[in-house]
Amino acid sequence: MSDMADPTWLDRRELTAWKQFLSAGAVINRLVDQQLKQDAGLSHPQFEVLARLADSPDGRLRMTELAGAALTSKSGLTYQVGQLEKAGFVAREGCPSDERGIVAALTERGREKLREAAVGHAALVRELFVDGMSRKEFGALAEGMDALHRNMKNRSG
């Protein structure tokens, strides 16, 4: 860890890139959230929960696993799963291997909602995130994001 008395400041290019990253992320998240609400009546975090459940082998994940991958806080995740459960898209079940654990399970209705939302979502992500760059630029971004992801995984244990 660096000494707080002698910080390593960001240079102009680093600071500009950081600000652009934050700005692009905020705009993309806002536009994706608007699109999902308009097309499917889902928030972006709700869509992510459904997508992560659909990606799991049996459509089930422990809430702790879901929280580790979620785009929201633990309390936010609990709220979102509760909303999805009320809508019939997710069911909460006891965990067979841990009596204190809770499992979120994707329902068939949830799979249908995800399919409904996915077409517009994919089109908007392509428009906002992929198509604005050349293949070479996107390749460099993808490599950089892989490096950031690895760094974040190492920091989170």
C-alpha positions as CSV (number, residue, x, y, z in Angstrom):
1,M,0.0,0.0,0.0
2,S,1.4,3.4,-0.9
3,D,2.3,5.9,1.8
4,M,-0.6,8.5,2.2
5,A,2.0,11.2,2.9
6,D,3.5,10.8,-0.5
7,P,0.7,9.9,-2.9
8,T,1.3,9.0,-6.5
9,W,-0.9,11.5,-8.4
10,L,-2.6,10.7,-11.6
11,D,-1.1,12.4,-14.6
12,R,-3.3,14.3,-17.1
13,R,-3.9,11.3,-19.3
14,E,-4.7,9.0,-16.4
15,L,-7.1,11.5,-14.9
16,T,-8.8,12.1,-18.2
17,A,-9.2,8.4,-18.8
18,W,-10.6,7.9,-15.3
19,K,-13.1,10.6,-15.7
20,Q,-14.1,9.3,-19.2
21,F,-14.5,5.8,-17.7
22,L,-16.8,7.1,-15.0
23,S,-18.8,9.2,-17.4
24,A,-19.2,6.5,-20.0
25,G,-20.2,3.9,-17.3
26,A,-22.8,6.3,-15.8
27,V,-24.3,7.1,-19.2
28,I,-24.4,3.5,-20.3
29,N,-26.0,2.3,-17.0
30,R,-28.6,5.1,-17.2
31,L,-29.5,4.3,-20.8
32,V,-29.6,0.5,-20.3
33,D,-31.8,1.0,-17.2
34,Q,-34.2,3.2,-19.2
35,Q,-34.3,0.7,-22.0
36,L,-34.9,-2.3,-19.7
37,K,-37.7,-0.5,-17.8
38,Q,-39.4,0.6,-21.1
39,D,-39.1,-2.7,-22.9
40,A,-39.5,-5.2,-20.1
41,G,-40.4,-3.4,-16.8
42,L,-37.1,-4.5,-15.3
43,S,-34.3,-2.5,-13.6
44,H,-30.8,-3.1,-14.7
45,P,-30.0,-4.9,-11.4
46,Q,-33.1,-7.1,-11.8
47,F,-32.0,-8.0,-15.4
48,E,-28.5,-8.9,-14.1
49,V,-30.0,-11.1,-11.4
50,L,-32.1,-13.0,-14.0
51,A,-29.1,-13.2,-16.4
52,R,-26.8,-14.6,-13.7
53,L,-29.4,-17.2,-12.6
54,A,-29.9,-18.2,-16.3
55,D,-26.2,-18.6,-16.7
56,S,-25.9,-21.0,-13.7
57,P,-26.2,-24.7,-14.5
58,D,-29.6,-25.3,-13.0
59,G,-30.9,-21.7,-12.8
60,R,-30.1,-21.5,-9.1
61,L,-27.5,-19.6,-7.1
62,R,-27.1,-19.1,-3.4
63,M,-27.8,-15.5,-2.4
64,T,-24.2,-15.2,-1.2
65,E,-22.9,-16.2,-4.7
66,L,-25.3,-13.9,-6.4
67,A,-24.2,-11.0,-4.1
68,G,-20.6,-11.6,-5.0
69,A,-21.4,-11.1,-8.7
70,A,-24.2,-8.5,-8.4
71,L,-24.0,-4.9,-9.5
72,T,-25.7,-3.8,-6.3
73,S,-25.2,-4.0,-2.6
74,K,-26.3,-7.0,-0.5
75,S,-29.3,-5.1,0.8
76,G,-30.1,-3.9,-2.7
77,L,-29.8,-7.5,-4.0
78,T,-32.2,-8.7,-1.3
79,Y,-34.7,-6.0,-2.4
80,Q,-34.3,-6.8,-6.1
81,V,-34.7,-10.5,-5.5
82,G,-37.8,-9.8,-3.4
83,Q,-39.3,-7.7,-6.3
84,L,-38.5,-10.4,-8.8
85,E,-40.1,-13.0,-6.5
86,K,-43.3,-10.9,-6.1
87,A,-43.4,-10.8,-10.0
88,G,-43.0,-14.6,-10.2
89,F,-39.7,-14.4,-11.9
90,V,-37.6,-15.9,-9.1
91,A,-38.3,-18.2,-6.2
92,R,-36.4,-18.3,-2.9
93,E,-35.7,-21.7,-1.5
94,G,-33.8,-23.1,1.4
95,C,-30.3,-24.4,0.6
96,P,-30.1,-28.2,0.9
97,S,-26.4,-28.1,2.0
98,D,-26.8,-25.3,4.5
99,E,-29.9,-24.7,6.6
100,R,-29.1,-21.0,7.0
101,G,-28.5,-20.5,3.3
102,I,-31.0,-19.2,0.8
103,V,-31.1,-20.1,-2.9
104,A,-32.6,-17.9,-5.6
105,A,-34.1,-20.0,-8.4
106,L,-35.1,-18.7,-11.8
107,T,-38.7,-19.6,-12.7
108,E,-40.0,-20.4,-16.2
109,R,-41.8,-17.0,-16.1
110,G,-38.4,-15.4,-15.2
111,R,-36.8,-17.1,-18.2
112,E,-39.5,-15.8,-20.5
113,K,-39.0,-12.2,-19.1
114,L,-35.3,-12.5,-19.6
115,R,-35.8,-13.6,-23.2
116,E,-38.2,-10.7,-23.7
117,A,-35.7,-8.2,-22.4
118,A,-32.5,-9.6,-23.9
119,V,-33.1,-8.6,-27.6
120,G,-33.4,-4.9,-26.9
121,H,-30.7,-5.1,-24.2
122,A,-28.2,-6.7,-26.6
123,A,-29.0,-4.2,-29.3
124,L,-28.4,-1.2,-27.0
125,V,-25.2,-2.6,-25.5
126,R,-23.9,-3.2,-29.0
127,E,-24.8,0.3,-30.0
128,L,-23.4,2.0,-26.9
129,F,-20.5,-0.2,-26.0
130,V,-19.2,-2.1,-29.1
131,D,-20.0,-0.2,-32.3
132,G,-18.5,3.1,-31.2
133,M,-15.0,1.7,-31.6
134,S,-12.9,0.0,-34.3
135,R,-12.2,-3.7,-33.9
136,K,-8.7,-2.9,-32.8
137,E,-9.9,-0.3,-30.3
138,F,-12.5,-2.7,-28.9
139,G,-9.8,-5.5,-28.7
140,A,-7.6,-3.2,-26.6
141,L,-10.5,-2.3,-24.4
142,A,-11.4,-5.9,-23.9
143,E,-7.9,-6.8,-22.9
144,G,-7.7,-3.8,-20.5
145,M,-11.1,-4.8,-19.0
146,D,-9.8,-8.4,-18.5
147,A,-6.7,-7.0,-16.6
148,L,-9.0,-4.8,-14.5
149,H,-11.2,-7.7,-13.7
150,R,-8.3,-9.9,-12.6
151,N,-7.0,-7.0,-10.4
152,M,-10.4,-6.6,-8.8
153,K,-10.7,-10.4,-8.2
154,N,-7.2,-10.4,-6.5
155,R,-8.2,-7.5,-4.3
156,S,-11.5,-9.0,-3.2
157,G,-10.0,-12.3,-2.2
